[in-house]
């Protein structure tokens, strides 16, 4: 897909529980890419929530603004993909 002059890797779009909800899977994240993709189709993004990044998945126990330290295995997984 092209956003202006910029080429992006393909993304996957899945419908959510309501017509207003969608799940987007990206393999790279360009500046405001999701917002620009939806805007190009006449839609507006009101809320974004990152569910995962690389090998990490959002911990459903965490409330907005909370965090937890990485487990050793998660840290090693991140280090592995950074070396690739």
KEBA-542893 format. One record per residue: residue in three letters; x, y, z of N, C-alpha, C, O in turn. Coordinates in steps of 0.05 Angstrom, whole numbers, padded with zeros to 5 digits, always signed. Layout:
# KEBA-542893
ALAXYZXYZXYZXYZ ...
This chain:
# KEBA-542893
UNK+00017-00024+00000+00000+00000+00000+00018+00025+00000+00040+00024+00011 UNK+00008+00046-00012+00023+00071-00012+00007+00091+00003-00017+00094+00000 UNK+00021+00106+00020+00010+00128+00035+00025+00153+00025+00046+00160+00034 UNK+00012+00167+00006+00026+00189-00007+00049+00177-00024+00043+00160-00040 UNK+00073+00186-00020+00096+00176-00035+00109+00152-00022+00126+00139-00033 UNK+00100+00146+00002+00113+00125+00019+00100+00098+00014+00075+00096+00015 UNK+00116+00077+00010+00106+00050+00007+00106+00036+00035+00125+00040+00050 UNK+00086+00020+00040+00084+00006+00066+00080-00024+00060+00069-00032+00040 UNK+00089-00040+00079+00084-00069+00077+00054-00073+00080+00040-00057+00093 UNK+00043-00095+00069+00014-00101+00072+00006-00103+00101+00021-00112+00118 UNK-00019-00094+00106-00030-00096+00133-00055-00115+00131-00066-00119+00110 UNK-00063-00126+00154-00086-00143+00155-00108-00129+00171-00102-00118+00193 UNK-00132-00128+00161-00155-00115+00174-00176-00136+00180-00184-00151+00163 UNK-00185-00137+00205-00206-00155+00214-00228-00138+00228-00222-00119+00241 UNK-00252-00147+00224-00275-00133+00237-00275-00139+00267-00265-00160+00275 UNK-00286-00121+00282-00288-00124+00311-00315-00133+00319-00331-00144+00303 UNK-00321-00129+00344-00348-00138+00355-00370-00119+00346-00393-00127+00346 UNK-00363-00095+00339-00383-00076+00329-00374-00065+00302-00351-00067+00295 UNK-00392-00052+00287-00383-00040+00261-00362-00018+00264-00348-00012+00245 UNK-00360-00007+00288-00341+00015+00293-00314+00005+00301-00295+00020+00303 UNK-00311-00021+00307-00286-00032+00317-00272-00048+00295-00285-00063+00280 UNK-00246-00046+00295-00230-00061+00275-00203-00069+00288-00193-00055+00306 UNK-00192-00091+00279-00166-00099+00288-00147-00098+00264-00152-00110+00243 UNK-00125-00084+00267-00106-00080+00245-00079-00093+00253-00070-00088+00275 UNK-00068-00109+00236-00042-00121+00241-00022-00109+00221-00025-00111+00197 UNK-00001-00096+00232+00020-00084+00216+00046-00099+00221+00050-00112+00242 UNK+00063-00098+00201+00090-00110+00204+00111-00089+00206+00135-00095+00210 UNK+00103-00064+00204+00120-00041+00208+00102-00019+00217+00078-00020+00212 UNK+00112+00001+00229+00095+00023+00238+00106+00050+00228+00124+00061+00241 UNK+00095+00060+00206+00103+00086+00196+00088+00107+00212+00069+00101+00226 UNK+00097+00132+00210+00085+00155+00225+00055+00156+00220+00046+00161+00198 UNK+00039+00152+00241+00010+00154+00240-00002+00137+00218-00022+00144+00206 UNK+00010+00114+00212+00002+00097+00190-00027+00089+00191-00041+00091+00171 UNK-00036+00079+00213-00064+00070+00215-00083+00093+00211-00103+00090+00196 UNK-00078+00115+00223-00096+00138+00220-00096+00147+00190-00118+00153+00180 UNK-00073+00147+00177-00072+00155+00149-00086+00134+00131-00099+00142+00111 UNK-00084+00108+00138-00097+00088+00122-00127+00091+00123-00141+00090+00102 UNK-00138+00095+00147-00167+00098+00150-00176+00125+00138-00197+00125+00125 UNK-00161+00146+00141-00168+00172+00129-00170+00170+00099-00188+00183+00087 UNK-00152+00154+00087-00152+00151+00057-00178+00138+00048-00184+00139+00024 UNK-00192+00125+00066-00218+00112+00059-00242+00127+00071-00264+00116+00072 UNK-00237+00151+00079-00259+00168+00089-00267+00162+00117-00290+00168+00125 UNK-00250+00149+00133-00256+00142+00161-00238+00157+00180-00217+00166+00172 UNK-00247+00160+00204-00231+00173+00225-00226+00154+00248-00243+00139+00256 UNK-00201+00153+00257-00194+00136+00280-00197+00152+00305-00185+00174+00309 UNK-00214+00142+00323-00220+00156+00348-00203+00146+00371-00197+00161+00390 UNK-00194+00121+00369-00180+00108+00392-00162+00086+00381-00171+00070+00365 UNK-00137+00085+00390-00119+00064+00383-00109+00050+00408-00103+00064+00428 UNK-00106+00024+00407-00095+00010+00430-00076-00012+00418-00084-00029+00404 UNK-00050-00010+00425-00031-00030+00416-00035-00055+00433-00034-00054+00458 UNK-00040-00077+00419-00044-00102+00433-00019-00119+00435-00016-00135+00454 UNK-00001-00116+00416+00024-00131+00417+00045-00116+00401+00039-00099+00384 UNK+00070-00123+00406+00093-00112+00391+00114-00134+00391+00125-00142+00411 UNK+00120-00143+00366+00139-00165+00364+00129-00189+00380+00106-00197+00377 UNK+00146-00200+00396+00138-00224+00411+00122-00218+00437+00113-00237+00450 UNK+00118-00193+00443+00104-00185+00468+00075-00181+00463+00067-00169+00442 UNK+00058-00189+00482+00029-00185+00481+00021-00169+00506+00032-00174+00527 UNK+00003-00151+00502-00007-00134+00524-00018-00152+00546-00034-00170+00541 UNK-00010-00147+00571-00020-00162+00594-00048-00151+00600-00051-00128+00608 UNK-00069-00168+00598-00096-00159+00602-00102-00150+00631-00122-00137+00636 UNK-00084-00158+00650-00088-00150+00678-00081-00120+00683-00090-00109+00703 UNK-00065-00108+00665-00056-00081+00669-00078-00061+00662-00092-00064+00642 UNK-00080-00041+00679-00099-00019+00675-00084+00003+00659-00060+00003+00659 UNK-00099+00021+00646-00085+00043+00631-00066+00058+00649-00072+00065+00672 UNK-00041+00062+00639-00021+00076+00655-00004+00058+00672+00017+00066+00682 UNK-00012+00033+00676+00004+00014+00692+00025+00000+00674+00022-00001+00650 UNK+00045-00011+00687+00065-00027+00673+00075-00049+00691+00069-00049+00715 UNK+00089-00067+00679+00102-00088+00695+00130-00093+00682+00133-00087+00658 UNK+00148-00103+00697+00175-00109+00686+00172-00134+00668+00155-00151+00672 UNK+00190-00135+00648+00191-00158+00631+00201-00183+00645+00218-00181+00663 UNK+00190-00206+00638+00201-00231+00648+00227-00236+00632+00231-00225+00610 UNK+00245-00251+00643+00271-00256+00631+00267-00268+00602+00282-00260+00584 UNK+00249-00286+00599+00244-00297+00572+00235-00276+00552+00244-00276+00529 UNK+00218-00257+00561+00209-00235+00543+00233-00218+00535+00235-00210+00512 UNK+00250-00211+00555+00273-00195+00549+00291-00209+00529+00301-00196+00510 UNK+00296-00235+00532+00312-00250+00513+00300-00251+00485+00314-00248+00466 UNK+00273-00254+00484+00260-00253+00458+00264-00227+00444+00268-00226+00420 UNK+00262-00205+00459+00266-00178+00447+00295-00175+00438+00300-00164+00416 UNK+00314-00184+00454+00342-00182+00446+00347-00198+00421+00362-00189+00403 UNK+00334-00221+00418+00338-00238+00395+00328-00224+00369+00342-00224+00349 UNK+00304-00212+00370+00294-00199+00346+00310-00173+00339+00311-00165+00316 UNK+00321-00161+00359+00337-00136+00354+00363-00144+00340+00374-00127+00325 UNK+00373-00168+00344+00398-00177+00331+00393-00185+00302+00411-00184+00285 UNK+00368-00192+00295+00361-00202+00268+00361-00179+00248+00356-00184+00224 
